[in-house]
Amino acid sequence: LTNGIDLDKFTITTGLWKRIFTQCTSNAKQLTAIAANTEKTLAAQKAAILKEGVATDLFDQIMMDADSRIVDDSDAMIICTRALGDALTHDIKKVHHVIMPWEKVFDGVDVTTYNGVKIAKISIWDRQINAYENTGTVLNKPFRAVFANKKQLMMGCPADSIISSLNIWYEKKDRMMYVDCLGKLGTNLLEDDMFQAAY
């Protein structure tokens, strides 16, 4: 984690990527390695992913490595960091001289289709990596993707309550507004073997 980050912020729940990393450790066939992530500086990471053919080869490899049940699922998609989606767009333009159109679903989520598979780039993942997984020299796995039906990647809260019970108040003495949140949030993988990850 980035120096100075409060580690307690990362113990509330087991994150989705942590679950994906754990599953890929126990079943290496579910991981498509991204060599650019192993570079020693941010500039080298970016240069490596932008080399001609790297991003298109990577997305092709993710699809070839994936379990056939994932490939055959018409609702499966590749969800990736914005940096990886942008690298694919750059590669398609440089190699094939074609502009890859992206459609904005809402701020921070854009979708397109590559080789018949829907791709979604999620910019919040990039912001989190930049803020919390940044040594100042290199980012921790800035290029990430997971190929799955989104129903396999579960996040939620208990059925009998919303994510947080909010208590909001203004403290006259401090002249500050305070917000206190309580609740539970969790993640899970519906079926451990029904995704293909790349990082």
RANOR-V441901 format. One record per pair of residues at least 6 apart in sequence whose C-alpha atoms are under 6 Angstrom apart, sorted by the first residue. I is the first residue (numbers start at 0). J is the second residue. If there is no record, write none. Layout:
BEGIN
i:I j:J
i:I j:J
END
This chain:
BEGIN
i:0 j:131
i:0 j:132
i:1 j:131
i:1 j:132
i:1 j:133
i:1 j:134
i:12 j:185
i:15 j:186
i:23 j:29
i:23 j:30
i:29 j:195
i:30 j:196
i:30 j:197
i:31 j:197
i:32 j:197
i:32 j:198
i:33 j:198
i:35 j:44
i:35 j:47
i:35 j:48
i:36 j:44
i:36 j:140
i:38 j:44
i:40 j:136
i:40 j:137
i:41 j:137
i:49 j:86
i:54 j:86
i:54 j:87
i:55 j:87
i:65 j:195
i:74 j:148
i:75 j:147
i:75 j:148
i:76 j:117
i:76 j:118
i:76 j:146
i:76 j:147
i:77 j:118
i:77 j:145
i:77 j:146
i:78 j:118
i:78 j:119
i:78 j:120
i:78 j:144
i:78 j:145
i:79 j:120
i:79 j:143
i:79 j:144
i:80 j:120
i:80 j:121
i:80 j:124
i:80 j:125
i:80 j:143
i:81 j:120
i:81 j:121
i:81 j:122
i:83 j:142
i:84 j:120
i:88 j:99
i:92 j:98
i:101 j:109
i:101 j:110
i:101 j:111
i:102 j:109
i:102 j:110
i:103 j:109
i:107 j:121
i:107 j:122
i:108 j:120
i:108 j:121
i:109 j:119
i:109 j:120
i:110 j:118
i:110 j:119
i:111 j:117
i:111 j:118
i:112 j:118
i:132 j:138
i:132 j:139
i:140 j:198
i:142 j:198
i:143 j:197
i:143 j:198
i:144 j:196
i:144 j:197
i:145 j:195
i:145 j:196
i:146 j:194
i:146 j:195
i:147 j:194
i:151 j:188
i:151 j:189
i:152 j:188
i:153 j:186
i:153 j:187
i:153 j:188
i:154 j:185
i:154 j:186
i:155 j:184
i:155 j:185
i:156 j:162
i:156 j:183
i:156 j:184
i:162 j:182
i:163 j:180
i:163 j:181
i:163 j:182
i:164 j:180
i:164 j:181
i:165 j:179
i:165 j:180
i:166 j:178
i:166 j:179
i:167 j:177
i:167 j:178
i:168 j:176
i:168 j:177
i:169 j:175
i:169 j:176
END
